Amino acid sequence: MIKKKNKKDSVAKKHRRIRVKISGTAEKPRLSVHKSNKHIYAQVIDDTKGVTLAFAGTVEPDLRSKYQNCGNIEAAKEIGKLIAERSKNAGINSIVFDRGGYIYHGRVAALADAAREGGLVF
């Protein structure tokens, strides 16, 4: 009998493959994206120190009250703008984008485009 793979395992496998090639430094930290059915999260990470420099997610109370459904493209755009603003406040202008094993489409692409519009270079 052949064992079926589920989507979560295949995303994790892709993410491990990506992380071999992508790493964040102090000069150019990594913007990591994670999404679930209800929420989307983004964090800027310095992998050399293992420190999160900035975080934004739809679980924050002001965003939860703003959107009826936090798992949509509009919420992802808002998170992209918010992570760009918080990164700028932390003195970060240039990043490496880590899509987290997800396809660069829909919410992930909307977050990335909004972060670029917010002034992050990647």
N, CA, C and O atoms as a GROMACS GRO file, in nm:
protein
  488
    1MET      N    1   0.084  -0.119   0.000
    1MET     CA    2   0.000   0.000   0.000
    1MET      C    3   0.088   0.124   0.000
    1MET      O    4   0.184   0.132   0.077
    2ILE      N    5   0.057   0.219  -0.085
    2ILE     CA    6   0.134   0.342  -0.096
    2ILE      C    7   0.078   0.446   0.001
    2ILE      O    8  -0.042   0.470   0.008
    3LYS      N    9   0.170   0.506   0.076
    3LYS     CA   10   0.130   0.608   0.172
    3LYS      C   11   0.114   0.742   0.101
    3LYS      O   12   0.203   0.786   0.028
    4LYS      N   13  -0.001   0.806   0.124
    4LYS     CA   14  -0.024   0.937   0.064
    4LYS      C   15   0.045   1.044   0.145
    4LYS      O   16   0.046   1.039   0.268
    5LYS      N   17   0.102   1.142   0.077
    5LYS     CA   18   0.164   1.255   0.145
    5LYS      C   19   0.058   1.364   0.162
    5LYS      O   20  -0.026   1.386   0.075
    6ASN      N   21   0.064   1.430   0.275
    6ASN     CA   22  -0.029   1.540   0.292
    6ASN      C   23   0.041   1.672   0.257
    6ASN      O   24   0.163   1.676   0.242
    7LYS      N   25  -0.037   1.777   0.244
    7LYS     CA   26   0.015   1.905   0.197
    7LYS      C   27   0.115   1.965   0.296
    7LYS      O   28   0.214   2.026   0.256
    8LYS      N   29   0.088   1.949   0.424
    8LYS     CA   30   0.176   2.006   0.527
    8LYS      C   31   0.317   1.945   0.519
    8LYS      O   32   0.416   2.017   0.532
    9ASP      N   33   0.326   1.815   0.498
    9ASP     CA   34   0.457   1.751   0.487
    9ASP      C   35   0.532   1.796   0.362
    9ASP      O   36   0.654   1.815   0.367
   10SER      N   37   0.461   1.814   0.251
   10SER     CA   38   0.529   1.857   0.129
   10SER      C   39   0.577   2.002   0.140
   10SER      O   40   0.683   2.036   0.087
   11VAL      N   41   0.500   2.088   0.209
   11VAL     CA   42   0.543   2.226   0.231
   11VAL      C   43   0.667   2.228   0.320
   11VAL      O   44   0.760   2.304   0.295
   12ALA      N   45   0.668   2.145   0.425
   12ALA     CA   46   0.783   2.139   0.515
   12ALA      C   47   0.907   2.089   0.441
   12ALA      O   48   1.017   2.138   0.466
   13LYS      N   49   0.891   1.994   0.352
   13LYS     CA   50   1.003   1.942   0.275
   13LYS      C   51   1.060   2.050   0.182
   13LYS      O   52   1.182   2.065   0.170
   14LYS      N   53   0.971   2.126   0.117
   14LYS     CA   54   1.015   2.236   0.031
   14LYS      C   55   1.087   2.343   0.112
   14LYS      O   56   1.187   2.399   0.068
   15HIS      N   57   1.035   2.372   0.232
   15HIS     CA   58   1.096   2.475   0.315
   15HIS      C   59   1.237   2.434   0.359
   15HIS      O   60   1.327   2.518   0.362
   16ARG      N   61   1.257   2.309   0.393
   16ARG     CA   62   1.391   2.261   0.429
   16ARG      C   63   1.487   2.276   0.311
   16ARG      O   64   1.603   2.313   0.330
   17ARG      N   65   1.438   2.248   0.191
   17ARG     CA   66   1.521   2.262   0.071
   17ARG      C   67   1.557   2.408   0.047
   17ARG      O   68   1.670   2.439   0.008
   18ILE      N   69   1.463   2.498   0.069
   18ILE     CA   70   1.486   2.641   0.049
   18ILE      C   71   1.585   2.694   0.153
   18ILE      O   72   1.673   2.773   0.119
   19ARG      N   73   1.571   2.652   0.277
   19ARG     CA   74   1.653   2.705   0.387
   19ARG      C   75   1.800   2.667   0.375
   19ARG      O   76   1.885   2.730   0.438
   20VAL      N   77   1.832   2.567   0.295
   20VAL     CA   78   1.972   2.533   0.270
   20VAL      C   79   2.038   2.646   0.193
   20VAL      O   80   2.156   2.676   0.213
   21LYS      N   81   1.961   2.710   0.104
   21LYS     CA   82   2.015   2.814   0.018
   21LYS      C   83   1.998   2.955   0.075
   21LYS      O   84   2.077   3.044   0.043
   22ILE      N   85   1.898   2.976   0.160
   22ILE     CA   86   1.864   3.110   0.210
   22ILE      C   87   1.901   3.122   0.357
   22ILE      O   88   1.867   3.036   0.438
   23SER      N   89   1.971   3.230   0.391
   23SER     CA   90   2.004   3.258   0.530
   23SER      C   91   2.010   3.408   0.549
   23SER      O   92   2.056   3.481   0.461
   24GLY      N   93   1.964   3.454   0.664
   24GLY     CA   94   1.964   3.597   0.692
   24GLY      C   95   2.086   3.636   0.774
   24GLY      O   96   2.128   3.562   0.863
   25THR      N   97   2.140   3.752   0.745
   25THR     CA   98   2.254   3.805   0.820
   25THR      C   99   2.211   3.935   0.886
   25THR      O  100   2.097   3.979   0.870
   26ALA      N  101   2.303   3.998   0.960
   26ALA     CA  102   2.271   4.125   1.024
   26ALA      C  103   2.250   4.234   0.920
   26ALA      O  104   2.165   4.322   0.939
   27GLU      N  105   2.326   4.231   0.810
   27GLU     CA  106   2.312   4.332   0.705
   27GLU      C  107   2.188   4.307   0.620
   27GLU      O  108   2.123   4.402   0.576
   28LYS      N  109   2.155   4.180   0.597
   28LYS     CA  110   2.043   4.144   0.510
   28LYS      C  111   1.965   4.030   0.576
   28LYS      O  112   1.986   3.913   0.542
   29PRO      N  113   1.876   4.061   0.669
   29PRO     CA  114   1.801   3.956   0.739
   29PRO      C  115   1.697   3.889   0.648
   29PRO      O  116   1.670   3.935   0.537
   30ARG      N  117   1.641   3.782   0.698
   30ARG     CA  118   1.546   3.699   0.622
   30ARG      C  119   1.403   3.734   0.662
   30ARG      O  120   1.371   3.739   0.781
   31LEU      N  121   1.318   3.759   0.563
   31LEU     CA  122   1.175   3.780   0.587
   31LEU      C  123   1.106   3.647   0.566
   31LEU      O  124   1.090   3.600   0.454
   32SER      N  125   1.063   3.587   0.676
   32SER     CA  126   1.001   3.455   0.673
   32SER      C  127   0.849   3.469   0.678
   32SER      O  128   0.796   3.548   0.756
   33VAL      N  129   0.780   3.392   0.594
   33VAL     CA  130   0.634   3.396   0.587
   33VAL      C  131   0.578   3.261   0.630
   33VAL      O  132   0.627   3.156   0.590
   34HIS      N  133   0.475   3.267   0.713
   34HIS     CA  134   0.401   3.146   0.751
   34HIS      C  135   0.253   3.177   0.737
   34HIS      O  136   0.208   3.286   0.773
   35LYS      N  137   0.179   3.081   0.684
   35LYS     CA  138   0.036   3.103   0.670
   35LYS      C  139  -0.041   2.981   0.716
   35LYS      O  140   0.004   2.867   0.703
   36SER      N  141  -0.160   3.007   0.768
   36SER     CA  142  -0.255   2.902   0.800
   36SER      C  143  -0.384   2.936   0.728
   36SER      O  144  -0.388   3.034   0.654
   37ASN      N  145  -0.488   2.860   0.748
   37ASN     CA  146  -0.614   2.891   0.682
   37ASN      C  147  -0.675   3.021   0.734
   37ASN      O  148  -0.743   3.092   0.660
   38LYS      N  149  -0.651   3.053   0.861
   38LYS     CA  150  -0.714   3.170   0.921
   38LYS      C  151  -0.622   3.291   0.930
   38LYS      O  152  -0.671   3.404   0.934
   39HIS      N  153  -0.491   3.272   0.934
   39HIS     CA  154  -0.399   3.383   0.961
   39HIS      C  155  -0.276   3.375   0.871
   39HIS      O  156  -0.248   3.274   0.808
   40ILE      N  157  -0.202   3.487   0.868
   40ILE     CA  158  -0.074   3.493   0.800
   40ILE      C  159   0.022   3.570   0.890
   40ILE      O  160  -0.016   3.668   0.955
   41TYR      N  161   0.147   3.525   0.894
   41TYR     CA  162   0.249   3.582   0.982
   41TYR      C  163   0.374   3.612   0.900
   41TYR      O  164   0.404   3.543   0.803
   42ALA      N  165   0.445   3.717   0.941
   42ALA     CA  166   0.573   3.751   0.877
   42ALA      C  167   0.669   3.796   0.986
   42ALA      O  168   0.631   3.869   1.078
   43GLN      N  169   0.794   3.750   0.977
   43GLN     CA  170   0.894   3.795   1.072
   43GLN      C  171   1.028   3.814   1.002
   43GLN      O  172   1.062   3.741   0.910
   44VAL      N  173   1.102   3.913   1.049
   44VAL     CA  174   1.235   3.942   0.996
   44VAL      C  175   1.335   3.884   1.095
   44VAL      O  176   1.334   3.918   1.214
   45ILE      N  177   1.422   3.795   1.046
   45ILE     CA  178   1.509   3.715   1.133
   45ILE      C  179   1.656   3.734   1.095
   45ILE      O  180   1.691   3.732   0.977
   46ASP      N  181   1.741   3.751   1.196
   46ASP     CA  182   1.886   3.747   1.179
   46ASP      C  183   1.929   3.607   1.218
   46ASP      O  184   1.933   3.574   1.337
   47ASP      N  185   1.962   3.523   1.119
   47ASP     CA  186   1.995   3.383   1.145
   47ASP      C  187   2.130   3.364   1.211
   47ASP      O  188   2.152   3.261   1.276
   48THR      N  189   2.222   3.458   1.196
   48THR     CA  190   2.353   3.442   1.259
   48THR      C  191   2.341   3.449   1.411
   48THR      O  192   2.410   3.376   1.482
   49LYS      N  193   2.254   3.536   1.462
   49LYS     CA  194   2.232   3.548   1.606
   49LYS      C  195   2.111   3.467   1.653
   49LYS      O  196   2.098   3.439   1.772
   50GLY      N  197   2.024   3.430   1.559
   50GLY     CA  198   1.902   3.359   1.595
   50GLY      C  199   1.801   3.450   1.664
   50GLY      O  200   1.736   3.410   1.760
   51VAL      N  201   1.788   3.574   1.614
   51VAL     CA  202   1.704   3.674   1.677
   51VAL      C  203   1.598   3.724   1.578
   51VAL      O  204   1.628   3.748   1.461
   52THR      N  205   1.475   3.739   1.626
   52THR     CA  206   1.370   3.800   1.547
   52THR      C  207   1.376   3.951   1.565
   52THR      O  208   1.368   4.001   1.677
   53LEU      N  209   1.392   4.023   1.454
   53LEU     CA  210   1.408   4.168   1.459
   53LEU      C  211   1.275   4.242   1.446
   53LEU      O  212   1.259   4.351   1.502
   54ALA      N  213   1.179   4.185   1.374
   54ALA     CA  214   1.047   4.247   1.358
   54ALA      C  215   0.945   4.137   1.332
   54ALA      O  216   0.977   4.034   1.273
   55PHE      N  217   0.820   4.160   1.378
   55PHE     CA  218   0.715   4.061   1.361
   55PHE      C  219   0.584   4.131   1.329
   55PHE      O  220   0.556   4.240   1.380
   56ALA      N  221   0.504   4.069   1.245
   56ALA     CA  222   0.368   4.116   1.218
   56ALA      C  223   0.283   3.994   1.185
   56ALA      O  224   0.327   3.903   1.114
   57GLY      N  225   0.162   3.992   1.235
   57GLY     CA  226   0.071   3.882   1.209
   57GLY      C  227  -0.073   3.926   1.225
   57GLY      O  228  -0.101   4.023   1.295
   58THR      N  229  -0.163   3.854   1.162
   58THR     CA  230  -0.304   3.888   1.171
   58THR      C  231  -0.364   3.848   1.306
   58THR      O  232  -0.483   3.872   1.329
   59VAL      N  233  -0.286   3.790   1.394
   59VAL     CA  234  -0.336   3.755   1.527
   59VAL      C  235  -0.334   3.875   1.622
   59VAL      O  236  -0.387   3.867   1.732
   60GLU      N  237  -0.274   3.986   1.578
   60GLU     CA  238  -0.269   4.106   1.662
   60GLU      C  239  -0.411   4.163   1.677
   60GLU      O  240  -0.486   4.166   1.580
   61PRO      N  241  -0.448   4.208   1.798
   61PRO     CA  242  -0.586   4.248   1.825
   61PRO      C  243  -0.641   4.358   1.733
   61PRO      O  244  -0.758   4.352   1.695
   62ASP      N  245  -0.560   4.458   1.698
   62ASP     CA  246  -0.612   4.565   1.612
   62ASP      C  247  -0.643   4.516   1.471
   62ASP      O  248  -0.738   4.564   1.409
   63LEU      N  249  -0.566   4.420   1.420
   63LEU     CA  250  -0.593   4.364   1.287
   63LEU      C  251  -0.709   4.265   1.290
   63LEU      O  252  -0.785   4.256   1.194
   64ARG      N  253  -0.722   4.192   1.400
   64ARG     CA  254  -0.832   4.097   1.411
   64ARG      C  255  -0.966   4.168   1.410
   64ARG      O  256  -1.063   4.121   1.351
   65SER      N  257  -0.970   4.283   1.477
   65SER     CA  258  -1.096   4.357   1.481
   65SER      C  259  -1.124   4.428   1.348
   65SER      O  260  -1.240   4.455   1.315
   66LYS      N  261  -1.020   4.457   1.272
   66LYS     CA  262  -1.034   4.529   1.145
   66LYS      C  263  -1.089   4.439   1.034
   66LYS      O  264  -1.169   4.484   0.952
   67TYR      N  265  -1.046   4.312   1.032
   67TYR     CA  266  -1.087   4.220   0.926
   67TYR      C  267  -1.178   4.112   0.980
   67TYR      O  268  -1.154   4.055   1.086
   68GLN      N  269  -1.283   4.084   0.904
   68GLN     CA  270  -1.374   3.975   0.939
   68GLN      C  271  -1.302   3.841   0.922
   68GLN      O  272  -1.309   3.754   1.009
   69ASN      N  273  -1.234   3.826   0.808
   69ASN     CA  274  -1.158   3.705   0.778
   69ASN      C  275  -1.012   3.745   0.760
   69ASN      O  276  -0.979   3.819   0.668
   70CYS      N  277  -0.926   3.697   0.847
   70CYS     CA  278  -0.784   3.735   0.842
   70CYS      C  279  -0.704   3.650   0.744
   70CYS      O  280  -0.585   3.677   0.725
   71GLY      N  281  -0.763   3.550   0.683
   71GLY     CA  282  -0.692   3.463   0.590
   71GLY      C  283  -0.716   3.500   0.446
   71GLY      O  284  -0.732   3.412   0.362
   72ASN      N  285  -0.719   3.630   0.415
   72ASN     CA  286  -0.743   3.670   0.276
   72ASN      C  287  -0.631   3.762   0.226
   72ASN      O  288  -0.540   3.798   0.301
   73ILE      N  289  -0.639   3.800   0.100
   73ILE     CA  290  -0.533   3.878   0.038
   73ILE      C  291  -0.524   4.019   0.096
   73ILE      O  292  -0.414   4.072   0.110
   74GLU      N  293  -0.637   4.079   0.131
   74GLU     CA  294  -0.635   4.214   0.188
   74GLU      C  295  -0.559   4.216   0.320
   74GLU      O  296  -0.481   4.308   0.346
   75ALA      N  297  -0.581   4.115   0.403
   75ALA     CA  298  -0.509   4.106   0.531
   75ALA      C  299  -0.360   4.083   0.507
   75ALA      O  300  -0.277   4.137   0.580
   76ALA      N  301  -0.325   4.004   0.405
   76ALA     CA  302  -0.185   3.979   0.373
   76ALA      C  303  -0.116   4.108   0.326
   76ALA      O  304   0.000   4.132   0.360
   77LYS      N  305  -0.187   4.190   0.250
   77LYS     CA  306  -0.131   4.319   0.208
   77LYS      C  307  -0.105   4.408   0.329
   77LYS      O  308  -0.003   4.477   0.335
   78GLU      N  309  -0.197   4.408   0.423
   78GLU     CA  310  -0.181   4.488   0.545
   78GLU      C  311  -0.060   4.440   0.625
   78GLU      O  312   0.014   4.522   0.680
   79ILE      N  313  -0.039   4.310   0.634
   79ILE     CA  314   0.077   4.255   0.705
   79ILE      C  315   0.206   4.293   0.634
   79ILE      O  316   0.306   4.324   0.698
   80GLY      N  317   0.205   4.292   0.500
   80GLY     CA  318   0.322   4.334   0.424
   80GLY      C  319   0.360   4.479   0.452
   80GLY      O  320   0.478   4.510   0.469
   81LYS      N  321   0.261   4.566   0.456
   81LYS     CA  322   0.286   4.708   0.487
   81LYS      C  323   0.338   4.724   0.629
   81LYS      O  324   0.430   4.801   0.655
   82LEU      N  325   0.277   4.649   0.721
   82LEU     CA  326   0.314   4.659   0.862
   82LEU      C  327   0.456   4.608   0.887
   82LEU      O  328   0.531   4.669   0.963
   83ILE      N  329   0.494   4.496   0.824
   83ILE     CA  330   0.630   4.442   0.845
   83ILE      C  331   0.733   4.534   0.781
   83ILE      O  332   0.844   4.547   0.832
   84ALA      N  333   0.698   4.599   0.669
   84ALA     CA  334   0.790   4.696   0.607
   84ALA      C  335   0.811   4.815   0.699
   84ALA      O  336   0.924   4.862   0.716
   85GLU      N  337   0.704   4.864   0.758
   85GLU     CA  338   0.714   4.978   0.849
   85GLU      C  339   0.796   4.944   0.973
   85GLU      O  340   0.882   5.022   1.015
   86ARG      N  341   0.771   4.827   1.031
   86ARG     CA  342   0.845   4.786   1.152
   86ARG      C  343   0.991   4.758   1.120
   86ARG      O  344   1.078   4.783   1.203
   87SER      N  345   1.019   4.706   1.002
   87SER     CA  346   1.158   4.682   0.962
   87SER      C  347   1.232   4.813   0.942
   87SER      O  348   1.348   4.826   0.982
   88LYS      N  349   1.166   4.910   0.881
   88LYS     CA  350   1.226   5.042   0.862
   88LYS      C  351   1.257   5.106   0.997
   88LYS      O  352   1.362   5.169   1.014
   89ASN      N  353   1.166   5.091   1.094
   89ASN     CA  354   1.189   5.145   1.228
   89ASN      C  355   1.307   5.077   1.297
   89ASN      O  356   1.374   5.138   1.380
   90ALA      N  357   1.333   4.951   1.262
   90ALA     CA  358   1.446   4.878   1.319
   90ALA      C  359   1.575   4.904   1.241
   90ALA      O  360   1.680   4.851   1.277
   91GLY      N  361   1.568   4.985   1.135
   91GLY     CA  362   1.687   5.019   1.057
   91GLY      C  363   1.720   4.918   0.949
   91GLY      O  364   1.835   4.909   0.906
   92ILE      N  365   1.621   4.842   0.903
   92ILE     CA  366   1.642   4.740   0.801
   92ILE      C  367   1.581   4.789   0.670
   92ILE      O  368   1.464   4.824   0.664
   93ASN      N  369   1.663   4.790   0.564
   93ASN     CA  370   1.615   4.833   0.433
   93ASN      C  371   1.616   4.720   0.332
   93ASN      O  372   1.531   4.716   0.242
   94SER      N  373   1.709   4.627   0.345
   94SER     CA  374   1.727   4.520   0.249
   94SER      C  375   1.710   4.385   0.318
   94SER      O  376   1.764   4.364   0.427
   95ILE      N  377   1.635   4.294   0.256
   95ILE     CA  378   1.608   4.164   0.316
   95ILE      C  379   1.624   4.053   0.212
   95ILE      O  380   1.639   4.079   0.093
   96VAL      N  381   1.619   3.929   0.261
   96VAL     CA  382   1.611   3.810   0.178
   96VAL      C  383   1.473   3.750   0.202
   96VAL      O  384   1.436   3.729   0.317
   97PHE      N  385   1.397   3.724   0.097
   97PHE     CA  386   1.260   3.675   0.112
   97PHE      C  387   1.258   3.523   0.120
   97PHE      O  388   1.314   3.455   0.035
   98ASP      N  389   1.192   3.470   0.223
   98ASP     CA  390   1.176   3.327   0.244
   98ASP      C  391   1.026   3.296   0.239
   98ASP      O  392   0.953   3.329   0.332
   99ARG      N  393   0.982   3.234   0.130
   99ARG     CA  394   0.839   3.209   0.113
   99ARG      C  395   0.789   3.092   0.198
   99ARG      O  396   0.669   3.062   0.197
  100GLY      N  397   0.878   3.026   0.269
  100GLY     CA  398   0.838   2.922   0.363
  100GLY      C  399   0.788   2.794   0.300
  100GLY      O  400   0.714   2.720   0.365
  101GLY      N  401   0.826   2.766   0.178
  101GLY     CA  402   0.780   2.644   0.112
  101GLY      C  403   0.648   2.659   0.041
  101GLY      O  404   0.603   2.566  -0.027
  102TYR      N  405   0.584   2.775   0.054
  102TYR     CA  406   0.456   2.800  -0.012
  102TYR      C  407   0.482   2.852  -0.153
  102TYR      O  408   0.588   2.909  -0.181
  103ILE      N  409   0.385   2.832  -0.241
  103ILE     CA  410   0.395   2.882  -0.377
  103ILE      C  411   0.387   3.035  -0.374
  103ILE      O  412   0.307   3.091  -0.299
  104TYR      N  413   0.468   3.101  -0.454
  104TYR     CA  414   0.467   3.248  -0.461
  104TYR      C  415   0.344   3.289  -0.542
  104TYR      O  416   0.352   3.317  -0.661
  105HIS      N  417   0.229   3.292  -0.472
  105HIS     CA  418   0.101   3.315  -0.537
  105HIS      C  419   0.001   3.355  -0.430
  105HIS      O  420   0.013   3.310  -0.316
  106GLY      N  421  -0.095   3.436  -0.463
  106GLY     CA  422  -0.201   3.468  -0.370
  106GLY      C  423  -0.154   3.551  -0.252
  106GLY      O  424  -0.101   3.660  -0.269
  107ARG      N  425  -0.175   3.498  -0.130
  107ARG     CA  426  -0.143   3.573  -0.008
  107ARG      C  427   0.005   3.598   0.008
  107ARG      O  428   0.045   3.705   0.055
  108VAL      N  429   0.089   3.502  -0.029
  108VAL     CA  430   0.234   3.517  -0.016
  108VAL      C  431   0.284   3.627  -0.110
  108VAL      O  432   0.365   3.710  -0.071
  109ALA      N  433   0.236   3.626  -0.233
  109ALA     CA  434   0.276   3.728  -0.330
  109ALA      C  435   0.223   3.865  -0.290
  109ALA      O  436   0.292   3.966  -0.307
  110ALA      N  437   0.102   3.871  -0.235
  110ALA     CA  438   0.044   3.999  -0.192
  110ALA      C  439   0.125   4.057  -0.077
  110ALA      O  440   0.150   4.178  -0.074
  111LEU      N  441   0.166   3.974   0.017
  111LEU     CA  442   0.249   4.020   0.129
  111LEU      C  443   0.383   4.072   0.078
  111LEU      O  444   0.429   4.178   0.121
  112ALA      N  445   0.445   3.999  -0.014
  112ALA     CA  446   0.575   4.041  -0.068
  112ALA      C  447   0.564   4.174  -0.144
  112ALA      O  448   0.649   4.262  -0.128
  113ASP      N  449   0.460   4.188  -0.226
  113ASP     CA  450   0.443   4.311  -0.302
  113ASP      C  451   0.418   4.430  -0.211
  113ASP      O  452   0.470   4.539  -0.235
  114ALA      N  453   0.338   4.411  -0.107
  114ALA     CA  454   0.311   4.519  -0.012
  114ALA      C  455   0.437   4.557   0.065
  114ALA      O  456   0.458   4.674   0.095
  115ALA      N  457   0.522   4.459   0.096
  115ALA     CA  458   0.648   4.488   0.165
  115ALA      C  459   0.741   4.567   0.074
  115ALA      O  460   0.811   4.657   0.119
  116ARG      N  461   0.741   4.535  -0.055
  116ARG     CA  462   0.822   4.611  -0.151
  116ARG      C  463   0.771   4.755  -0.163
  116ARG      O  464   0.849   4.850  -0.167
  117GLU      N  465   0.638   4.770  -0.169
  117GLU     CA  466   0.580   4.904  -0.175
  117GLU      C  467   0.611   4.984  -0.050
  117GLU      O  468   0.622   5.106  -0.054
  118GLY      N  469   0.625   4.913   0.064
  118GLY     CA  470   0.657   4.979   0.189
  118GLY      C  471   0.802   5.021   0.200
  118GLY      O  472   0.839   5.090   0.295
  119GLY      N  473   0.885   4.982   0.104
  119GLY     CA  474   1.023   5.028   0.101
  119GLY      C  475   1.129   4.923   0.124
  119GLY      O  476   1.248   4.956   0.123
  120LEU      N  477   1.091   4.797   0.144
  120LEU     CA  478   1.191   4.691   0.160
  120LEU      C  479   1.244   4.651   0.023
  120LEU      O  480   1.168   4.642  -0.073
  121VAL      N  481   1.373   4.626   0.016
  121VAL     CA  482   1.438   4.589  -0.109
  121VAL      C  483   1.473   4.441  -0.103
  121VAL      O  484   1.546   4.397  -0.014
  122PHE      N  485   1.418   4.364  -0.200
  122PHE     CA  486   1.453   4.221  -0.217
  122PHE      C  487   1.414   4.174  -0.354
  122PHE      O  488   1.435   4.058  -0.387
   0.00000   0.00000   0.00000
